[in-house]
């Protein structure tokens, strides 16, 4: 059942009390040092209204009009700034002393960017698979970077320890109602830009925060009947596995090269979303995701990460038409939106290395 606005407000207020235990719903504890209230905390959000462009190349590949929502041009390079920026602003407004965030890259970049805007200290805990370029960018934003574990789940355990021992607010990369609320702004922008609602929205799923945000946004604008096509890569397919089992499933390891999709267990809210809206899960090979990244670079002159390539691959490989032939999508589609989720954590040299690793050269 869709959340009503009142129900959402109650849930968000309740969740803040749990997330920030030293703060009551209205007043900060006297023992907590308040951050100075700046204009950045109370006024406009940190994300921009991202461009929505028609892609001729993806339209040819998909056999219908395809729009690309360019979240890769957001500050810090991904859609993450919408929800994480919103959560950080609210935490700062309520008096937190500092942030800690676990991330494979994009979430940490968004949190570090928000912390810098707010003048707050932040530690970002990353797994050992995080590239040196991402670590350098985090440090350039003023974050202290700590490496812990080989996958995001292990880094997250360390972040939770730091939040408890240091008294910092943990900025979860995908599993928090305020994060979903921030991501929901993407759908409102689609409503403002498009003459009619799309016949499908294509997005990538890692931990499930973007999916949860888009579903919340669809409810807000009355587009609950718009199907969502959720893309993952094999080896990072925790959402697909959860749908198949009808319960949360923890993958034994993350073996995909799309490390930004690397949550071994998807958020419980993501599974609930599949019961509220039509969510079609699709899993692609690493090779398909990387080939899509290269094709998108040629077509649109933008370099994105393999996590984003998973969504693009659904168009380039003909999966969209296959879903139509299978009766899972309408036989005639007026338009489709693809969320180009991010590209902050990749460089041309890394793309070449991935191609070599996967035998694509």
N, C-alpha and C positions, 0 to 999 in steps of 0.2 A: 504494500500500500504506500502511496506517495506521502511524503512528510508534508504536513501543513506548515505554514510559516511560523505559527505559534509553537508547534511541536519542535521545529528546528531551533527556535530561540531557546526553548527550555533545555534541549539537549546540549546546545553549545555552551550555555551558562553552567550546566552541570559538569560538562567535560572540563571546563576551565578550572573548576574547583579541584578536580582529580589531578589535572596536569600540573597545577601550580599549588601544591598542598599547603604552602606557607601563606597563601592568599585566600581570604574568604571571597565570596561572590562580589562584595562591594568595597571592602577595605583591606589594605595591606597590613600584614603583621608589623608591629612596631620594631621587631627585631630585624626586619628585612630592609636593607638600604635601597631606597627608591632611586631608580635611574632618573635623570632630569627629564622632564616632559618637554619634548621638542615638537616643532611643527610637523616633523616627519612621522611622529607617532599617531597624531590625531587627524591628519589631513589625507591627502591623496595617496593611493596605494603605490607600491614600488614598481608594479608591472605597467607596461604600455598596452594600448589597444593595438594588437598585432595585425599586420596586413592580411587580407584575404584576397588571394589572386586566383584567377582561372588558369589552370595549367593545360596548355594545348597538348603537350606530350603525354601526360597522364590521362587526359581525356581520350586521346587516341588509343592508349593501352587499355583503358577501362571500358571503352565503348559507350561512354556517357560524359556529360559535362562534369569535370572534377575541379573542385576548388581546393586550394592548399592554404591552411591556416598556419602562418609562419611564426610559430612559437620559438624557432631557432634564433630570431632576432630580438628576443626579450633581453633585458639586462641580465647578465650572468649566463645568457645563452640557452635558456630552456623555459618551458611552461612552469617549472617548479617555483619560480619567483611569485607566481600568483598566490598559491596557497601558503608557501613557506613565509613569504613576505607578510601575508596577513596574520599568520600565527605569531611571528616575531613582533610585529607591531602591537598586537594585543598583549603579549607577554610583557613587553617593555612598558606599556601603558599601566599595567598592573604592578609594576615595581620590581621585576626580576633583576638580578645582579650580573647575569651573564648567560651565554648559551653554550650548549654542546649539541653537535649533530653528527650522526653516523651517515656515511654516504659513499657510494662508489664514484661520485663525481658531481652530477648535476644538482642534487639536493644540497650538498655542501657548498657549492658555488652560490646557490641562491641564498642560503643561510648566511654565508660570509658577506655577501653583498648587502643583505638586510642589516646585519650587525654593524657593518661599516657606516651605513646611512644613519643608524640609530646611535652610533658612538658607543657600542657595547662590545665587550670582549667575547670571543667565541673560540672554542676548540672543535675542530672537525676531525673525527676519527674515520680513517679510510682503511680498507683492506689492502693487502700487499699487492694485489693486481692493479691497483690504481697507478696510472702512468705518471712519470715525473713531470710532464707538462701540466697535468691537472694539479699536482701538489704545488708546483710553482705558482700557478694562477691563484690558488687558495691563499698562499702566503702573501702574494701581492695585494690581495684584498684585506690583509691584516689578520688572517686567521692563524691560530696555532694549529699545526697539523700533527696528528699522532697516528701511526700505522699500527693496526692491531688485527690479527687474523688474516685468513686467505679469502674469505667471502664477506659480503655485507652483514650477514647474520652475526658473525663473530665480532665484527667491528661494532655492531649495535649493542652487543652485550657490554663491551667496554664503555660505550657512551652512557649506558644506563648506570654503570658503576660510578662514572665521573659525576653524573647528575646527582646521584645520591650523596656521594662523599664531599663534593664541592659546593653543593647547594645551587647548582645551575639549573636552568630550565632545559629539558631535553626537547629539541626540535625534531620530531619524528619526520622522516622524509616522505611518508605517505599515509600513515594510519592515525589521523586525527580529524575530527569534524571541522575544525577551523581551516585545515589544509583543504579539505573537500569544498568548503564554502568559498575559499579563494579561487580554486580551480573552476568553480561553477561560472565565474565571470566570463569564461571563454564562450560559453553557449549564449549568454546574453549578447555578446558581440556578434555572434553569428546571426542572431535574431535581428539585430540592428542593421546588419549589412546585406542580408539576403532578401529578395522579394518574396520568396516562398521557402518553406522549410525543406531541407534536403531529404532525400530518400534513404540516406544512410550516412553514418559518421564512422570513419575508419581511424583507429588509434592503436597505439602500442600499450601493452600491459606489462608492468614489472611487479611492483608491490600492490598496485590497484588504486593508487591515489587519483590518477587522472581519470580512470573509469568512474570512480565514485563521484568525482567532481562534475564530470559531464552528465551523469545520471541526475545529480542534484540540479544542475542547470536545466536539463530537459524538463524536469518537474516544474521548475520556476517559470518557464516560458510556455508551458502547455504543449510540449513536443514529446510527450512520453511514448508516442507510437513510432518515433524514429528509431530504426534499428541501429545498433552499435556493432561494428565488426572489430573484434579485439584480437590483435596480432601478438604473437610471441615467437620465440625461436626454440627449437628443440634443445633441451639442456638448461632452459630457463623458463619452462612451461608450467609453473606452479598454478596459475589460474586454470589452464586447460585441464590439468590433473584434478584440481578441486571440482570443476564442473562434472567431469566424468565420474568421480566418486561421490558427488553430492555431499561433500564435506571437505574441510581443509586438509590438504596433503602437503607434507614436507618432503621436498626433493632431497635425495641423498647428497647431492653436490650440484654446483653450477658449472656446467661443462661448455656452455655456449660462449662464443666470443662477444656476444652482446651483454657485456657486464652490467650495463645500466638496467637490464631486466633481471638482475641477479638476486631476487629475493627467493629464498628456498620455500617460504610459505607466504602465500598471498594474504592480504588483509581480509578479515572476516567480512567487512563491509562490501568488498568486491563480489563475494559470493551472493550476498543479499541483493546486490544490484541486478544480478542475472535473473532474480525472481520478480523484480519490479519492472524491468524493461526487456525488450528482445535483445539479448547479447549473443552474438555468434562468434564462437571461439575458432580461431584459425592459427595453426602453427606452421612456420616455414623453416627451412634449413638455414644454417649459418651462411652457406654459399649464396643462397637466394637473397638474404638480407644484405650481404656485402656487395653483391652485384647490383642490387637496387640502389645502394649508396653511390656507387660509381656512375650508374645511369642517371641518377638525379643530379649529380654534379655536372655531367655533360649537358643534361637537358635544361636545368634551372640555374646553373652556375653557383650552387650552394652545397657545401660539404656538411653532411650530417652524420650522426653516429649509427652504428649497426642496429641499435634499439629502434631508432626511427626507420631504418631500412626495413625492418620487419613489417611495418605498416605499408610502406611504399611497395614492398614486394607483392602485396596482395593485388595491386594494380598491374604491375609489370609482368607478373606470371599468369595473368588471366583468372585468378581466383574469384574475382568479382563476378565475371560472367558464369563461372562454374556454380556459384551460389544461386545465380538467377536460374540456371538450367535445373538445379536441384529443387527449385521452388522455395528456397529459404529467403530469397529476396524477390521483389516484384520483377516481372519479366521486362518491364519498361521503366527505366530509372530516369527521372528528370535531372537530378544532380546528386553528387556525392561530395562530402567534405573529408579531406584527409588532414589530420592534425600532424604537422611537421614538428615533432615534440622538442628536438634539440640537437645541438651540434658543438657544444662547448668543449667536449672532451676528446676531440679527434683532430688530427692533422694529416696532411697528405702522406707523410712518411708512414704514419700508422695505417692508413688505408692500404698502402703498398705492402706493408708487413702482413696485414691480415690476408690480402690476396695470396701472398706467398705461402702463408701458413695453411691456407685452405686449398692450395693447388690450383689457383685461378690464373696463374701466369704461365 
